[in-house]
């Protein structure tokens, strides 16, 4: 099982980024996926989740209305669209497949002017 995140970078407050996580080694279309983040000195926190067929999604309260999780099962990829970014969104973002308890290497998102 392998998860590879991409799409992080430096963005100004109020800006947008889209993260991608490409999965391999398992039947991607059968499993729910999650995005987490970890800011310096803080615990890893759940950002969003999506079920296997995109029929159910959920978000942490601080991300509701700003972030959107989606997936393309044909591409074995889950996305996190992040809008109206704030400095407090600065963190390493990780994707996760709970069924296998596997994590990607993470992608750094820095929100700063």
N, C-alpha and C positions, 0 to 999 in steps of 0.2 A: 504494500500500500504506500503510495507516494502522493503528497500534496505539494504543489508549487504555487506560491503566491507571487503576484506581480502587480505593478501599477502604482506603487507608493511614490512619494516624492515630497517636494517642498511646495506648499501652496499658501497663498495669502488668505487671511481671514475673509470669510464670505465666499470663498472659492469652492470648486468641486473637484472630485477625483473619483475614478472608478477602479476598484480593485478587482483582480481576477484570481481565481484559484483553480488550477487544472489538476484533476485527479487521475490516477492510474492504479492498476493492481487490484481493483475490485469493481463490482457492477454498480457503477455510479448512480444509475437511474433507479436503484432500489433503496437508496439510503438518504435520510435527511442529512443536512449539512448545517454547520454553524460558523459564524465569524465571531472571534474574540479579539480583544485588544489588551495591551499591557503598557501602561505609562511608566516612566521611570519612578522607582520607589513605591509603586502601587501593585496590587494584586491584579492578576488577569481577570478580565470581566467579559461577560457575554454581551455581544453587540446585537446579533440577529440570528435567527434560525429560519430554515425553510425545510419543508418536508420533501419526500422523494419526488412528487409530481407537481410541485409548486402550488398545491392546493391550500397550504397553510404556511403562514409566515408570522414572525413575531419579532419584537424589538425591545431593547431596553428603553426605559422611559425617556432618557436624555437624548435618544436617537430618533424617537418617533417623529415622523413628519419631515425629517431631514435625510435619513438614510433609507435605502431600498435594497433589499436582497432579492436576487433572481438567479435562475439557473438555466443552462442549456444542456439538456441530457445528451443531445447528439454530439456535443463538444466536450462532454465530461467536465464542465466548467461551472463554477458558481461565482457570482458577481456581487459586489457591494458598491452601489452608487451612493456617494456621499456628497451632499449639498450643504450650503450654508455652514461651511466648516468654521470651527472656533479653535482658538489656541489650546483649549482643554481637550480637543480631539487628538492632539499629538500623542502618538503611541506607536508601538509595533503591532500590526494587525496580523492575526493568524486565522487560517481556516482549520476546521476540525470536522472529522467524521466520527461522531460519538460511538457508532457501532464497533469501530475498530480502535477507538481511543488514539487516533493518530493525528499528528499535527504537522503543518508545514513549517518552513524555516522562518516565516514571517516577512512582512514588508513594512518598511518604516514610512510613516506619514507624519510630516512636520507642518504645522500650521503656524505661520509667522509672517509678520510684515518686514 
